[in-house]
Amino acid sequence: MKNSIYLTRKLKVFIENGEGKLSDVYLSTALKNIEGLGFTFSKPLIERAKTLSNEAFTTFYTNLVKNLKEQVGANVNHVPMYPNFPQDVMEMTDAELYINAIIHYVTLLLPNDKAKERFPLLDRVDLKVIDLGSEEDFYLMLSQLIGANTSISLTDKKDIEWAIHTIDDISKILPKFIPHKENLAFTIQQLLKHDKASMNEVSHYFNNATDVLRLAVALSDGDISLATPTKFKKFNRPERRFLLGLLDESRNITEDMIRYKKRWIRLGEILHPGEYRKKFPNAYRAFQVLRNSEKVETFNSKVEAALGEGQINKAVNLLSTRPGEFARRLDHLLRLSEKKHLDSHDVISAFSEVKDDLSTPVLLQLASHFRHRNEERDIRTFFPKGNVAKAWGIENNLPRINNEVCSIVKNLCEEAMRIRFSELPPLGKGYLDERLRDYLVPFSQRSASKSLRTLVRGSKISLPEGNFIRFFLWWKEGRVGEEHTGRVDIDLSAVIYDEGWEYQSHISYTNLRQGHYAFHSGDITSAPNGASEFIDFDIPKVLENGGRYVVMSLHSFTDHPYKNLPECFAGWMVRQSPNSGEIFEPATVQDKVDVTSDSTISIPVVLDLLERKLYWTDLSLTRYLNEYNNIEANKGGLALVAKSMTSIVKPNLYDLFKLHLEARGELVENIEEAESIFSLQNGITPFDIEKIMAEFIS
C-alpha cells in the first residue's frame, strides 16, 4: 500500500537495497512490458532494482503493474459495441447503425462483429518516468498533505487514514500546526479513532467554537465543510467532556456559535452541557443563550448597521479588528467609497495596517482579483462550498473601480507576501517556466476526483502532438455493499460549440457520427461485466467545420449517482492515427479520472481545439427536472458551465513562484544555472500538489 500511494501521488517507489543480483532478462522484460502502459524506470530505480533477487523483483513488479494498470484504466477489458471502431462506424449506413441500436435496446445483445487485426500502434509515446524514492520523502509528503493550507480531497483523506492507522511513530507525519480547519478536524478524528493520540494531546490544536463543531461533525462522519447539516452521534461521557472542555476555552464562544445556531442546539441536546455547568461554565452559558434565543449583537450585525447608516469609516474601524472579514468586504467597501465620493485611500490605508495578518491564500486571491478587476469579462465564476464539484457562472456586472486603486491593493498584497516569503529558506538561482501561467494555485481540492495527474480546476494543459482526440468511458453495474445497482446505463457524450459558444453539433447515443470528423463507438445500455464507450474527434476537420470548443460529458441515463456504482472512470487520449493500435492503448492515455461524485452528470474536461488546450474541469452536476438525462436536454446548460470554466480568473502558479523567487531567490533564464526549478516536468511541477499547498501557500 505504501508504494501504491507513493506511485499515485509522486510517481515514485521505494525499494530496500537488496543483496541479490537481478537477471538482465527479468529487468529488460519488465521494462518492455511497462512501456506498453506508458511508463519506464529512472536510472537510480534501475540500479536499485538490480540489487534484488529475481524472486523479490517479481513480487515488486507484480504489485507495480497492478497499480500502473489501475492508474491508466488498463485493469479492465475495454469492449465497445463496435470492436473495429472507428472504421466500422465510418463505413456503416445510418440504417445499419439504427437497426443495431434497436436490437441492443430490446435484447441487450451487441452486434455479432468480430474484431479485425489492427495495424500496430504508430503513435510516438512520451514515457512517464518512475523514480526511486525514500521513506523520508514519503513521510514528508504525508506531513505536507496534513499540513496543507487548503481543503484536501477524499483520496487525500483515504491516504492519511491509512498512514495514521499503519505508521507506528505518528510524529513522522504529524505537523506541529494544522492551519486548515477541515484538515484539522479530519486528522484529529482519525488520531482518536485509531488510538494514536489522547484527547489531551490534541487539545492545543483548537482555538474557537467552529473548530469544535467541525470535530464533532468529523466524529459523527459528517460534512466537515459544514455546507450540509450532520446527524450527530451519541457521544460517550469522555467525548462529551472533551468537546465541552474545548468549547469552554474558546474565544468569542457565543458569537461564533450563532453562525451555526441550529446545529449547536442539536449538538447541545447530545452533549448535555447542564450536567457540567460548574466544570464548563462558559460553554453552559453559551448554550443557554442559544436555546433561549437571547439577543446577541454580533460583529457582522455591527458592520451591517454601520454600512446601512452610510458610516463607512466606522465599518472600516470595526473590520480592522478582523482582517479576514476586512479582506472579504474590501471590494464592496471600495465601491461604496467611490459611490459616495469618499476618499478610497482611507479604506486602503486601514487595509494596509492589517494586511500582514491575512493568510497567504487570501492575499493571493486578493492580488489576483484586483489585478484582473476591471478586465472585460462576460461571466464571473464561483464554486459553491461543499463536497460536490459545481461551478456557477453569473453575468459580470460589477461596477468598475479606479485602476490606480486596484493597482495599489494588488501591490500591497504582493509586498506582504514577499516579506513573508523572505523569511523562508533561500531558493538560490531559480528557473521559472512561463507555461506555469496556465496552471492554477490549489486553494480547494475538497471535491477533486482521483486521477492519473492531479490538477486544479480551471488549469489548462497543452495538447500533445496528434490530430485525433479519443474520449473513453468504462463503468460497471453490480453489487455495492449489500445492494445491487440493477441495470446501469452511463452515456459518453460531447457537444461541439463554435468560437462564440453557440451550439454546433453533438455526439451521443442518438448521433453516432457527425460529418467526417466525429464518431461514437455505440451506445451500451447495461454493464454486468463492464462496458466501454469511445468518441473520436478529428481536430483539423472540427475546426474546418466551424467548431472550436468540445465539452466532454457523462450522463447517468438510469439516474444512478456515480458514487453508487462499483466502478466508473473516464479519460482521454491523443492519437496519431485512430485505426492503428488497439482501441484502448494504455500508453496513449493522457489522463484518467475516477468518477465517484454524488451526481448524475460529470464534465471531466473542455477542449479548446483552436488553441490546442485542454481545460481541467472535473465538475459534477445534477440533471434538469422533467427532462431526460442526456446531452440533448442539457447542452444549453453545459455551454454556460464550460464557458465559465474557460474564462475563470484565479491565481496561477507562475505568479506564486515568481513572488517566492523575488523574495528569496534570483530569477534566471537558463535552466542549467538554476538551483531551484519550477516547470512542467522538472523540479517543482503543477502536480506536486502536497508540496505547493504546504510550503508555498502556507
KABEL-V853150 format. One line per field, one symbol per residue. ss: DSSP state (A for helix, B for strand, O for the rest). phi: phi as a letter, one per 20 degrees, with the letter a starting at -180 (. if undefined). psi: psi as a letter, one per 30 degrees, with the letter a starting at -180 (. if undefined). A space follows every 50 residues. Layout:
ss=???
phi=???
psi=???
This chain:
ss=OAAAAAAAAAOBBOOOOOOOOOOAAAAAAAAAAAAOOOBBBOAAAAAAAO OOOAAAAAAAAAAAAAAAAAAAOOOOOOOOOOOOOOAAAAAOOAAAAAAA AAAAAAAOOOOOOOOOOOBOOOOOOOOBBBBBOOAAAAAAAAAAAAOOOO BOOAAAAAAAAAAAAAOOOAAAOOOOOOOOAAAAAAAAAAAAAOOOOOAA AAAAAOOBAAAAAAAAAAAOOOOOOOOOOOOOOOOOAAAAAAAAAAAAOO BOAAAAAAOOAAAAAAAAAAAOAAAAOOOOAAAAAAAAAAAOOOOOOOAA AAAAAAAAOOOAAAAAAAAOOOAAAAAAAAAAAAAAAAAOOOOAAAAAAA AAAAAAAOOAAAAAAAAAAAAOOOOOOOBBBBOOOOOOOOOBBBBOOOOO OOAAAAAAAAAAAAAAAAAAAOOOOOOBBBBBOAAAAAOBOOOBOOOOOO BOOOOOOOOBBBOOOOOBBBBBBBBBOOBBOOBBOOOOOBBBBBBBBOOO OOBBBBBBOOBOBBOOOBBBOOOOOOOOOOBBBBBBBBAAAAAAOOOOBB BBBBBBOOOOOAAAOOBBBBBBBBBOOOOBOOOOOAAABBBBBBOOOOOO BBBBBBBBOOOOBBBBBBBBBOOOOOOOOOAAAAAAAAAAAAAAAAOOOO OBAAAAAAAAAAAABBBBOOAAAOOBBBOOOOBBOOOOAAAAAAAAOO
phi=.fffffffeclccdcffedebfffffffffffffffencbefgfffffff eefgfffffffgfffgfffffdneeceecffdfdgeffffeffgffffff ffgffedmeegeeefefdfggefedefeeededbffffffgfffffefeb fdeffgfffffgfffeffefffceffcdfeffffffffgffffeldaeff fdfffdbbffgffffffffdldeffmfcfceffefffgffffffffffef elgfffffgcgffffffffeflfffcfefcfffgfffffffelffceegf ffffffffemefffffffffecgffgffdggffffffffeleefffffff fgfdgfeeffgfffffgfgffdgdffcfcddcdffpeeeccddcfedfff dggffffffgffffffffffffeegfdmfcdcfgfffedeffebdgdfef bfcecegnfddffffpdcdcecbcbbeqecmeddfmfccddecbdddefe megdabcafebfbcldcbbdeoeddbbfdnbccccdceggffffenecdc debdcefemefffeegabbbabcdcfcfddmfgddgfefebccfecfebd cccfbcddffelcdeedldccdfffmcfebfffcfffffffffgfedfdb gdfgffffffffebacfcedffefecccbecdmedfeegffffeddce
psi=eeeeeeeeeghllkkkklgajkkeeeeeeeeeefeffgllkleeeeeeef flleeeeeeeeeeeeeeeeeefggglkjjlejfgkfeeeeflleeeeeee eeeeeefgklkhkkklkkklkfkkkjkkkklkaleeeeeeeeeeeegkgl llleeeeeeeeeeeeekejffffjlfkjekeeeeeeeeeeeeeghfklee fffffkfleeeeeeeeeefghajffgfllkjkljkleeeeeeeeeeeegl kheeeeffeheeeeeeeefefifffheeeieeeeeeeeeeeghkkkjlee eeeeeeeeggieeeeeeefffieeeeefgeeeeeeeeeeghljffeeeee eeffefflleeeeeeeeeefegegkjkekkkkjkkafkjlkkklkjgkkl kkeeeeeeeeeeeeeeeeeeffflkkfakkkjkfffffklkiejgegklk lekklkkflkkkklkkgkkjklkklklakjbfkkfakkjkkklkkklafg gkkellkaffifkjbgfkkkfkjkgkifgklkklkkkjeeeeeegglekk jkkkkjeggkkefglekkllallkkejfgkllejjeffkelkkkjglilf kkjelkkjfefhkkkjehlklllkkglkileefgeeeeeeeeeeffgkjl kleeeeeeeeeeegakklfjfffkfkkjafflbklffieeeeeeffg.
